Amino acid sequence: MDYFAKISVFLTLAYTVLVLTGCTINKEKYTSGLIGCPENMIVVTESSGGFMANTWTANCDGRIFYCTYRSGSRVDCTESILKE
């Protein structure tokens, strides 16, 4: 592989990492405003998803919320009927 091909591969990988890192959301921050719990009291568990959509469980003060984010949309959280 010549020098320019190596540089091209490196730049492509670096760009991909930067784009994916910039497209992730701070789950605690976005959950806080929806559930009325301070960001520093929220514990996020069972987080899954990828570039286009994410789901997670947010726990705060004994309350459980199931949250979803879809790229280009908003975060939605619904309180669980179960308690911790």
C-alpha positions as CSV (number, residue, x, y, z in Angstrom):
1,M,0.0,0.0,0.0
2,D,1.5,3.3,-1.0
3,Y,1.8,6.4,1.1
4,F,-1.3,8.2,-0.2
5,A,-3.5,5.1,0.2
6,K,-2.4,4.8,3.8
7,I,-3.2,8.4,4.4
8,S,-6.6,8.0,2.7
9,V,-7.5,5.0,4.9
10,F,-6.4,6.8,8.1
11,L,-8.4,10.0,7.3
12,T,-11.5,7.9,6.5
13,L,-11.3,6.1,9.8
14,A,-10.6,9.3,11.7
15,Y,-13.6,11.0,10.1
16,T,-15.8,8.1,10.8
17,V,-14.8,8.1,14.5
18,L,-15.4,11.8,14.8
19,V,-18.8,11.6,13.1
20,L,-20.0,8.7,15.3
21,T,-18.7,10.4,18.4
22,G,-20.4,13.6,17.6
23,C,-23.7,11.9,17.0
24,T,-24.0,10.2,20.3
25,I,-26.2,11.8,23.0
26,N,-25.7,12.4,26.7
27,K,-28.5,10.1,28.0
28,E,-28.5,11.6,31.5
29,K,-28.8,15.2,30.2
30,Y,-31.7,14.5,27.8
31,T,-33.5,12.2,30.3
32,S,-33.3,14.7,33.1
33,G,-35.6,17.3,31.6
34,L,-38.2,14.6,30.6
35,I,-38.4,12.8,34.0
36,G,-37.9,15.8,36.3
37,C,-34.8,14.3,38.0
38,P,-31.4,16.0,38.3
39,E,-28.8,14.7,35.8
40,N,-26.4,13.7,38.5
41,M,-29.0,11.5,40.2
42,I,-29.9,9.5,37.0
43,V,-28.3,6.0,36.5
44,V,-28.5,4.7,33.0
45,T,-28.6,1.0,32.5
46,E,-29.4,-1.5,29.7
47,S,-28.3,0.9,27.0
48,S,-28.3,-0.4,23.5
49,G,-28.6,0.9,19.9
50,G,-26.3,2.5,17.4
51,F,-26.0,5.5,15.1
52,M,-29.7,5.8,14.2
53,A,-31.5,4.8,17.4
54,N,-30.8,4.2,21.1
55,T,-32.8,2.8,24.0
56,W,-32.0,2.8,27.7
57,T,-33.4,2.4,31.1
58,A,-33.0,5.4,33.5
59,N,-33.3,5.0,37.2
60,C,-33.8,7.9,39.6
61,D,-34.9,8.0,43.2
62,G,-36.6,4.5,43.0
63,R,-38.4,5.3,39.7
64,I,-37.7,3.5,36.5
65,F,-38.1,5.0,33.0
66,Y,-37.7,3.4,29.5
67,C,-36.3,5.9,27.0
68,T,-35.8,6.0,23.3
69,Y,-34.0,8.2,20.9
70,R,-34.2,8.1,17.1
71,S,-31.8,10.1,15.0
72,G,-33.4,13.4,13.8
73,S,-36.2,13.0,16.4
74,R,-36.5,13.6,20.1
75,V,-36.0,11.6,23.3
76,D,-39.1,9.9,24.7
77,C,-39.3,8.4,28.2
78,T,-42.1,6.4,29.8
79,E,-42.3,5.6,33.5
80,S,-42.3,1.9,34.3
81,I,-45.2,0.4,36.2
82,L,-42.5,-1.6,38.1
83,K,-40.6,0.0,41.1
84,E,-37.0,-0.7,42.1
